[in-house]
Amino acid sequence: MSRALVLVPFLAAALAGTAGAQDALAWRDSVIRLTAEVRAVRDSLVAPDSTVVEIERRNGVVLSATPPQKDAAARAFEYFTEQRARWFGAALPSPGGFRLVVQTTTARNIFTRFGDVDRWTGVIVLTGLPDTADSAHAQRAAELEDLGSQLVTGFSELMFPTLGVPTTLWLGDPLPLHMADRDRRYLAMYMVMTSTGKAERGCAEDKLELCAFALGLRVAPSSDLTGAYPPLVRADLFLTALEIGGPEAWSRIVAAHPARPEAALTAASGLTADSLLARWKNRIVALRPVEGPLQPTTALLAAGWVGALLLGTLGASRWR
Amino acid sequence: MAVTLRRLALPALVLTAVLIPVLKPGTRPVPTESERRLERVQLLRQRLNVAGVRWGALAERDSGALPAMVDARSGRPGVQLRGFGAAAVAPEVNRILDDLWSRLGPVDSAVRVALLIYNDDPYTFRQQVWGGYSGASISLGNGGATCVVLLRGRLQRDGRVGVGKGRLEDALGPCTLLAGFGPPGPTLERWLGTTRYLAAGSTAWLSRSRSFIDGGRGAMPWMAIYDYGSYDDDWPPIQGLMSTGSLAREIAQLLSPPYELGAHGLRCTEGDVAACRRGVLDTTVISEATRGLPPDLTYAWSLLDYPLNWTLGTPRPPGEWWLSDLIRDQGREKFARFWTSSASFEQAFQVAFGEDLGAWTHRWSVRQWENSWFEKYSPSPRLLGATLKPSWPLLALGWSGVALMLTAWVARRRQVT
């Protein structure tokens, strides 16, 4: 088939599709119009609230809030500053700075939300300097009680793309920084030690090359292997690498432009991939529970209480 | 006094349980201006996303697919990079193509394939666009086919163009089927065209064993899309309980059957083969959600026009790996007979595989559902409509008898005051 003939069906389809069909320019115009609309409504969410005032400024980050949220924002800022230093060091989401706008809510506890809806009560703005037109920005909603965790999560999502495509694709989901370290590690331990795939079982039995495969870091050592750990386990390994590498670990990953996730882990931790895997694995294994869930004392206590309640019930009966 | 209270307590509890589902919604607080604006932003962003994806898809189809088509060839397709600069390379994509085409084996020489990776930054207009368009433009005619895969990519700092492996393989799905089996027969051509090749969106048949469960992270067998407002207060199956507030709604949703499968998907998974057939053959959902788009563009979820306004009775199409699973289960030879048949869809299926379309799809649906994330982590009964089994009234009567006898025995004794 000559090249000209190849085009005939395509052109026919293209022409048929164009008759009365949508075209790119119309959608481009929609995008421009909708973008302007989104921007206008979004700006109006903050702009009319002239009560938003600056509360604190530290290490190139400015915190502003509506007055009723002032104290909660200040407390959350402490937590954010500490967590940011721990995981991200001095790294920024973009050279142009960043802006994180949080709409604060109330009425989220189980009793007050019954038959009610969430209420938007105020605005908290976290601005990383320089706050230019090119800064990365995000908008979130958070309960006041959970504000610190939400600031960290929002900042983490802004930082996530700076890791580069290979690492972000490997991690899959943004980092679970909303979880307490202990909860995340125990969940990762549970996932590692109870997964049933061939590779995962091998990893649990201390074969590091199978751990590397199940974690998506290397190709399978043999073709009959199955199994892959979920994103949380990969995230736990990644956060372990950041912890080992210290506050500047994130910046080292960004500077290294890693082509593979393994290179990102090496850059972050300063260890070889195998050493890092071994240390991570040891930490996971150390978290395994050493005792069974039912101890003899607990069983005896439960049996004792059952007996006591039974006797008490029989003795208290007014029936004969 | 205490006895009276105790006597009243039980009827009161029963009455409360009966009344809960019929309670009327309480008066909700009037949304504040800020709330209304936030909802407006959410809605606008959803529309903006659809507009951005369609802009990119149509622009690349109009300006990029044509030159790519000229270079399309039979056999392993070449890769064209658009919008990344002259120095950009995509070695990983080439490796995947090599692998897939080596597994494909001999291909139909009348089918030409090209792969165009485009930069979708210009279409995002400084807004975050989720998904982008990754699909293909397919034209059939003159006994052949031309398939141009349009795939969005990202330029990495090392000069390589990165694409998601899964997204690449899904977008290549229709082209690998065309290359491997040639242009489809008229029946399949019509079905594939009206569903935009939705069920052809997997290449797992080339590389995975028969036992492999496809569909990403434990996806449902039938398409379940959660669009804006799908969990609104008007969700029909549990409307009564909705009125008691969001907590009751969440509990009801957790306990309720997986209505996201739709009535046909639920019935199919329960063994109603007619519902299975209807689910596969119904083409209205995709054609309506992509109305106005050129017919040669294949399905991508991000192309769908929101809100979808699906109801419980709307038949959901099968998952994008339906054809791939069919090949893995039945083998390439039988599938080739089905693919090129000119008989009706159901007849072609029966002749090629020796099995009814509904029966096979039922088995597929059950296997997929039982391995889905939903069944693993939130198992719920697959029920629809009245499902009172004969054993239940008997059981209820039996227990009632036991309770009655126990009460009578207790009441025979004398109370000591």
Interface residues (C-beta under 8 A of the other chain):
Chain A: M1 R3 L5 V6 L7 V8 P9 F10 A12 A13 A14 A16 G17 T18 G20 A21 Q22 D23 A24 W27 R28 S30 V31 I32 L34 T35 E37 V38 V41 R42 S44 L45 Q103 I110 R113 F114 G115 D116 V117 R119 W120 A141 G164 V165 P166 L169 H257 A259 R318 W319 R320
Chain B: G26 R28 P29 P31 T32 S34 E35 R37 L38 R40 V41 L44 R45 R47 L48 A51 G52 R54 W55 L58 A59 R61 D62 A65 L66 M69 V70 A72 A110 R112 Y123 F125 R126 Q127 S137 S139 L140 G141 N142 G144 T146 R154 Q156 R157 D158 R160 G162 G164 T244 G245 S246 L247 A248 G292 L293 P294 P295 D296 V410 R413 R414 Q415 V416
